[in-house]
Amino acid sequence: MTKAKGNQIKMNKRKVGFIVALAVIFSTIILLITGSSLLTMSLGHSNSVPLGNFITWAGMISLPLSIYLGVQGLRHPSGIFNRLLSRLLKIILAIAILWFPISYLLAGNLSFSFSEKETFQGSQNAMKWFWRLSYGIGIGAISTVLIYWISLLFKKVITFFQK
């Protein structure tokens, strides 16, 4: 196989991954907004693990992954600032991958339900950390790509005025 053909295959895999990640994001958002019964459908006989946890987890992973796959400047960064943003996005992706186990540790159960408890695990305080984690992944990923786009805009403005 030639080098050009190998690069073509890599590019096609990246594009497919990007499209799949976008489809997962939009499907997750639609299911969450509509409050679909799929979210509360139980997995297993014990009725303790809702499918919505796995759907949300897939959406959490897909958001930073789609940005990484879709923005070449964050995938192959040039310059210190873009390398910093790329590392930040990779950290957010790693946290998104760990969202489910971290959420389990915070809640103490697979339904991620919290109550009034004396101990931290499963308490209202743990619930606050659960929501910080959940919102932090989305806000962090979107903020990273917005900061990247704003930096591109500044570069274009600076280039324009230097001419």
C-alpha positions as CSV (number, residue, x, y, z in Angstrom):
1,M,0.0,0.0,0.0
2,T,1.3,3.4,-0.9
3,K,1.7,6.2,1.7
4,A,-1.0,8.3,0.0
5,K,-3.5,5.4,0.2
6,G,-2.6,4.9,3.9
7,N,-3.3,8.6,4.6
8,Q,-6.6,8.3,2.6
9,I,-7.7,5.4,4.8
10,K,-6.8,7.3,8.0
11,M,-8.7,10.3,6.8
12,N,-11.7,8.2,6.0
13,K,-11.7,6.6,9.4
14,R,-11.4,10.0,11.1
15,K,-14.3,11.3,9.0
16,V,-16.5,8.3,9.8
17,G,-15.5,8.7,13.5
18,F,-16.4,12.4,13.4
19,I,-19.8,11.7,11.8
20,V,-20.6,8.9,14.2
21,A,-19.6,11.1,17.2
22,L,-21.9,13.9,15.9
23,A,-24.7,11.5,15.4
24,V,-24.3,10.2,19.0
25,I,-24.2,13.8,20.3
26,F,-27.4,14.9,18.5
27,S,-29.2,11.6,19.4
28,T,-28.3,12.0,23.0
29,I,-29.4,15.7,23.1
30,I,-32.7,14.8,21.4
31,L,-33.3,11.9,23.9
32,L,-32.5,14.1,26.9
33,I,-34.6,17.1,25.7
34,T,-37.6,15.0,24.9
35,G,-37.3,12.9,28.1
36,S,-37.6,9.7,26.1
37,S,-38.7,6.6,27.9
38,L,-35.5,5.0,26.6
39,L,-33.6,6.9,29.3
40,T,-35.5,5.2,32.1
41,M,-35.6,1.8,30.5
42,S,-33.9,-0.6,32.9
43,L,-31.0,-2.8,32.0
44,G,-31.0,-6.1,33.8
45,H,-33.4,-7.7,36.2
46,S,-32.8,-5.6,39.2
47,N,-34.1,-2.4,37.6
48,S,-31.2,-0.5,39.0
49,V,-29.3,0.6,35.9
50,P,-31.2,2.9,33.5
51,L,-30.2,2.9,29.9
52,G,-30.0,6.7,30.1
53,N,-26.8,6.5,32.1
54,F,-25.1,4.8,29.2
55,I,-26.7,7.0,26.6
56,T,-25.5,10.1,28.5
57,W,-22.0,8.6,28.9
58,A,-21.8,8.0,25.1
59,G,-22.8,11.7,24.6
60,M,-20.3,12.9,27.1
61,I,-17.5,11.0,25.3
62,S,-18.7,12.0,21.8
63,L,-18.7,15.8,22.5
64,P,-14.9,16.2,23.1
65,L,-14.2,13.4,20.6
66,S,-16.0,15.1,17.8
67,I,-14.2,18.3,18.5
68,Y,-10.9,16.5,18.5
69,L,-11.7,14.6,15.3
70,G,-13.2,17.6,13.6
71,V,-10.7,20.3,14.3
72,Q,-7.3,19.7,12.7
73,G,-5.7,22.5,14.6
74,L,-6.5,20.7,17.9
75,R,-5.6,17.3,16.5
76,H,-2.3,18.4,15.1
77,P,-1.6,21.6,17.0
78,S,1.0,24.1,15.9
79,G,2.2,26.7,18.4
80,I,2.2,26.7,22.2
81,F,-1.4,28.0,22.6
82,N,-2.9,25.4,20.3
83,R,-0.9,22.6,22.0
84,L,-2.3,23.8,25.4
85,L,-5.9,23.7,24.0
86,S,-5.2,20.3,22.5
87,R,-4.0,19.0,25.8
88,L,-7.0,20.5,27.6
89,L,-9.3,18.8,25.1
90,K,-7.6,15.5,25.7
91,I,-7.9,15.9,29.4
92,I,-11.6,16.6,29.0
93,L,-12.0,13.6,26.8
94,A,-10.2,11.4,29.5
95,I,-12.6,12.8,32.1
96,A,-15.5,12.1,29.9
97,I,-14.4,8.5,29.5
98,L,-14.1,8.3,33.3
99,W,-17.5,10.0,33.8
100,F,-19.4,6.7,34.5
101,P,-17.0,5.2,37.1
102,I,-16.6,8.6,38.8
103,S,-20.3,9.1,38.9
104,Y,-20.7,5.6,40.4
105,L,-18.2,6.4,43.0
106,L,-20.0,9.7,43.8
107,A,-23.5,8.1,43.9
108,G,-22.7,4.7,45.3
109,N,-25.2,3.2,42.9
110,L,-25.6,2.6,39.2
111,S,-28.8,4.7,38.9
112,F,-26.8,7.7,40.0
113,S,-29.4,8.7,42.6
114,F,-28.5,10.8,45.6
115,S,-30.3,11.4,48.9
116,E,-29.8,13.0,52.3
117,K,-26.9,11.0,53.9
118,E,-24.4,11.7,56.6
119,T,-21.5,10.2,54.5
120,F,-20.2,11.8,51.3
121,Q,-21.0,9.0,48.9
122,G,-24.6,9.4,47.7
123,S,-25.2,12.6,49.6
124,Q,-26.4,16.0,48.4
125,N,-22.8,17.2,48.5
126,A,-21.7,14.3,46.2
127,M,-24.6,15.2,43.9
128,K,-23.2,18.8,43.5
129,W,-19.9,17.2,42.4
130,F,-21.8,14.9,40.0
131,W,-23.4,17.9,38.4
132,R,-20.1,19.9,38.3
133,L,-18.5,17.0,36.6
134,S,-21.3,16.5,34.1
135,Y,-21.7,20.2,33.2
136,G,-17.9,20.7,33.3
137,I,-17.3,18.1,30.5
138,G,-19.7,19.9,28.2
139,I,-18.8,23.4,29.1
140,G,-15.1,22.6,29.0
141,A,-15.3,21.0,25.5
142,I,-17.4,23.8,24.0
143,S,-15.2,26.5,25.6
144,T,-12.1,24.9,24.2
145,V,-13.3,24.9,20.7
146,L,-14.7,28.5,21.1
147,I,-11.4,29.7,22.4
148,Y,-9.7,28.0,19.5
149,W,-12.0,29.7,17.0
150,I,-11.6,33.1,18.7
151,S,-7.8,32.7,18.5
152,L,-8.1,32.0,14.7
153,L,-10.2,35.1,14.4
154,F,-7.6,37.2,16.2
155,K,-4.9,35.8,14.0
156,K,-6.8,36.8,10.9
157,V,-7.5,40.3,12.2
158,I,-3.8,40.8,13.1
159,T,-2.7,39.5,9.7
160,F,-5.2,41.8,8.0
161,F,-3.9,44.9,9.9
162,Q,-0.3,44.0,9.3
163,K,-0.8,44.2,5.5
